[in-house]
Amino acid sequence: MTRRKSLFSRAKQIYGSEGLGSLLRRGLAFVLSLIFKYQTYYLYKDPLQGLRLPNEADVLPRVHDFAPKVVTTNQEADELEAEGFEFRSQVLNAREKLDKGAMAFCIFVGQELANIGWIALTQEAMDSLGELPCRVDFSDYEAYGGGMWTNPKFRKRGIHLYGMFKRLEFLQSKGIKAEHSVVAKDNVAPQKSNALGGMLPFPGPYAEGRYLRILWWRSWKERPLTHANDMSQT
């Protein structure tokens, strides 16, 4: 799928699930971001070694007929699509991400995409997600998680937390020591759910990142957070 077709498909998906107003706001933000972008972020590094996950029964979503699916290649995505489970038309550059090694963790309700999150185990896979240049030591069994999205139709039903649980379960099965993630400071909901809704003893953000882009020029700076007060002062 070309980038133009991918953008068109994503626009159709936003219009169908969130309405015209959301599509216009997102479209304007996207166009402006091509020229200028400034954003501050919290950086997380969540330890997974020795971590005891809650029972799956305690984090099941409050919906019927849901099905988690892990997709690691476009061939697997083709097979799912043949069964009626389609997500690539709703996710920008999904084919390229899978080709570069990123893994899609999807939750479908019926055959409708309800949630997706991506995991990268290599630098190439992380770069394909278009994420920020935070430092991840993939050679030391670290991973990166990004590109999280929940269909507005299924929000506030535990779908996001269940998707996070399935990703953590997978990473632990692969012997991953820590998962990195980046969350915009003004995006409060993911910050609250980062530790699986308070069920896990994760330490919170370890640094603040500042990203600036003007056309093709880019700047990324990180500042360590030394104590809790930093989060209220930044």
Secondary structure in CASP SS format (residue, H / E / C, confidence):
PFRMAT SS
TARGET T0000
AUTHOR 0000-0000-0000
METHOD secondary structure of the structure
MODEL  1
M C 1.00
T C 1.00
R H 1.00
R H 1.00
K H 1.00
S H 1.00
L H 1.00
F H 1.00
S H 1.00
R H 1.00
A H 1.00
K H 1.00
Q H 1.00
I H 1.00
Y H 1.00
G H 1.00
S H 1.00
E H 1.00
G C 1.00
L H 1.00
G H 1.00
S H 1.00
L H 1.00
L H 1.00
R H 1.00
R H 1.00
G H 1.00
L H 1.00
A H 1.00
F H 1.00
V H 1.00
L H 1.00
S H 1.00
L C 1.00
I C 1.00
F E 1.00
K E 1.00
Y E 1.00
Q E 1.00
T E 1.00
Y E 1.00
Y E 1.00
L E 1.00
Y E 1.00
K E 1.00
D E 1.00
P E 1.00
L C 1.00
Q C 1.00
G C 1.00
L C 1.00
R C 1.00
L C 1.00
P C 1.00
N C 1.00
E H 1.00
A H 1.00
D H 1.00
V H 1.00
L C 1.00
P C 1.00
R C 1.00
V C 1.00
H C 1.00
D C 1.00
F E 1.00
A E 1.00
P E 1.00
K E 1.00
V E 1.00
V E 1.00
T C 1.00
T C 1.00
N H 1.00
Q H 1.00
E H 1.00
A H 1.00
D H 1.00
E H 1.00
L H 1.00
E H 1.00
A H 1.00
E C 1.00
G C 1.00
F C 1.00
E C 1.00
F C 1.00
R H 1.00
S H 1.00
Q H 1.00
V C 1.00
L C 1.00
N C 1.00
A H 1.00
R H 1.00
E H 1.00
K H 1.00
L H 1.00
D H 1.00
K C 1.00
G C 1.00
A C 1.00
M E 1.00
A E 1.00
F E 1.00
C E 1.00
I E 1.00
F E 1.00
V E 1.00
G C 1.00
Q C 1.00
E E 1.00
L E 1.00
A E 1.00
N E 1.00
I E 1.00
G E 1.00
W E 1.00
I E 1.00
A E 1.00
L C 1.00
T C 1.00
Q H 1.00
E H 1.00
A H 1.00
M H 1.00
D H 1.00
S H 1.00
L C 1.00
G C 1.00
E C 1.00
L C 1.00
P C 1.00
C C 1.00
R C 1.00
V C 1.00
D C 1.00
F H 1.00
S H 1.00
D H 1.00
Y C 1.00
E E 1.00
A E 1.00
Y E 1.00
G E 1.00
G E 1.00
G E 1.00
M E 1.00
W E 1.00
T E 1.00
N C 1.00
P H 1.00
K H 1.00
F H 1.00
R C 1.00
K C 1.00
R C 1.00
G C 1.00
I H 1.00
H H 1.00
L H 1.00
Y H 1.00
G H 1.00
M H 1.00
F H 1.00
K H 1.00
R H 1.00
L H 1.00
E H 1.00
F H 1.00
L H 1.00
Q H 1.00
S H 1.00
K C 1.00
G C 1.00
I C 1.00
K C 1.00
A E 1.00
E E 1.00
H E 1.00
S E 1.00
V E 1.00
V E 1.00
A E 1.00
K C 1.00
D C 1.00
N C 1.00
V H 1.00
A H 1.00
P H 1.00
Q H 1.00
K H 1.00
S H 1.00
N C 1.00
A C 1.00
L C 1.00
G C 1.00
G C 1.00
M C 1.00
L C 1.00
P C 1.00
F C 1.00
P C 1.00
G C 1.00
P C 1.00
Y C 1.00
A E 1.00
E E 1.00
G E 1.00
R E 1.00
Y E 1.00
L E 1.00
R E 1.00
I E 1.00
L C 1.00
W C 1.00
W E 1.00
R E 1.00
S E 1.00
W E 1.00
K E 1.00
E E 1.00
R E 1.00
P E 1.00
L C 1.00
T C 1.00
H C 1.00
A C 1.00
N H 1.00
D H 1.00
M H 1.00
S H 1.00
Q H 1.00
T C 1.00
END
